[in-house]
Amino acid sequence: MECGGEVMGRQVVKMQVWSHRLLLGCRSQDRMIQSESFAAAWEIATKKQQEIALTHINNISPISLKYWISDVLASGSLDRLNMIVLRQIASRHQIKNYSRMSKQKLVEHIQSKGVKFDTKNKFGLSEKSSGRDAFNSISFGNSSTPNKHQEEKIPY
């Protein structure tokens, strides 16, 4: 009888661990969906890209969703990128006083440097960087003030 209880105890622990990991994935994904980065990516995404995002959401795949957001934002124009990514690009291309510039002025300076986006050199980063710098710069912080997109419901 003792042996059977031990086996059942392990199964219970496995279910608890699985349930906890699933809950953490849901929380992480919820923060991403509530973020401004997701809202911006959703607005510029094509129908096909939106369907892909919904697949990631239904599969509770926060890492895939984060990649989707960075890919959609990278495919957009410079003025749709957030200031963190723009400053990172400006830093890589040695634009002076980039931290003091407005977003529009920063975009103009970056465009004057001839930064182009392609799949190999995403976000205008140098060849040495992997493109993950910009990927990791996307913030999904837990904000106490709701943004304008939190009220809208996304159809599944």
N, C-alpha and C positions, 0 to 999 in steps of 0.2 A: 504494500500500500504506500509505503514511503517513497518508493521509486516512482510510482505513477504521479504522486503529488509534485515531485521535483520536476518531472517533464512538463506537467501542466504549468508549473510556476515559470519555467523558461518561456513557454509559449505566451503567457500573459505579459512577461517582460518584453518580448519581441513585439507584441501588439502595442504595448505602451510606447515603445521607442518609435515604431512606425507612425503611430498617431501623432506623437510629438513632432516628428520631422515634417509630417504633412501640415500640421498647424503652423510651424515656422515658415514653411514655403508659402502658405496662404497669406501670412502676415507680410512677408517680404513682397509678394506680388501686389498686395493691396497698397503698400506704400508707393510702389512704382506706378500703379494705375492712378493714384491720387496726385502724382507729381506733375509739375508744369512741363517737364520734358516729354512725358507720355502724351499730354494734351497737344503739345506742339507737333509731335510726330503723327498723332492721329489725324490732325487737321490737314497735314500735307501729304498723307499717305494715299495711295491709290486704293481702289476697292480690293484688288488682289492682296495688297499689303495689309489692309485691314482684316481680311479673312485669315491671313497668316497669324496676325496678332491674336485674333480670337481663338485660334487653335492653340497657341501658346498659353493663353489664359485658361482655356478649358482643361488643358493638360497640367495645370499648375506648374509651369516651368518658368520660374523667375529669371533664371540665367538666360534662357532663350529669349525671353521678353526683353531683357536688358540689351541683348545683341540686336534685336529687332529695332528698338528705339534708336540705338546708335547708328544703325545702317540707314534708317529712314531720315534721320537728321543729317547724316553725311550726304545723302543724295539731294538734299535741298540746297537752297542758295545760302550764301554766307550770312545774309541778314537774318536768317531763321535760326542760326546757332546761338547758344547762350554765351554770355560774357566770359565765362570760365574757359570755354573752348576757344573763343576768339582771342583771348589773352594768351592762351597757350600757343596758338598759331603765331601770334605777333612776337612772342618771346623766341620761338624757333627761327623766325625770319628776321630777327634783330631789328625790330621796329622800335625806335627810341620813344620813351615816355608813353608807352602803350597803356600803362596802368592808369594814367590820368585822362585818357581819351574817352569820349562818349562812344556808344556802340556804333553809331553811323560813321563817325570819323575813323574808328578802328576798322570797320569794313572797307572804307575807301582806301586806307593805307594798305590793307592786306591785298585788296584787288590790284592796287598799283604795283605791288611786288610780283604780281602774276601767279598767285597761288591758284592751282587748279585741283579739283577733286577728282580722283579716280579710285578704282577699287584697290590698286596696289599701294597708293600713298594717301590713305584716308586722312582727312583733317589737315592736310598740308604739312604733316610732320616729316622730319628728316628720315632718310633711308634707314638710319640706325634704329630708330624707334619702331615699335611694332604696330602702332595704331591703337594699342590698348591704353595709352595715356589719355587719349580723348574719351575712350570707352569708359575708363574708370573715373573720369572727371564728371560724368553725368551724375547728378545728385538726386537721391530719392529720399531726402530727409523727411522726418515726421514733423510736419508743420502744424502748429496749433491754430493758425488762422487758415480757414478754408480758402482755396482759390476759386476762381469763377467757374472752373470746369468740374468741381466736385458735385455740384448740384445736378449736372446732366447724367442721365443713365445711359450706359452703352448697351445697345441691343445685342443679345446673344443669339 
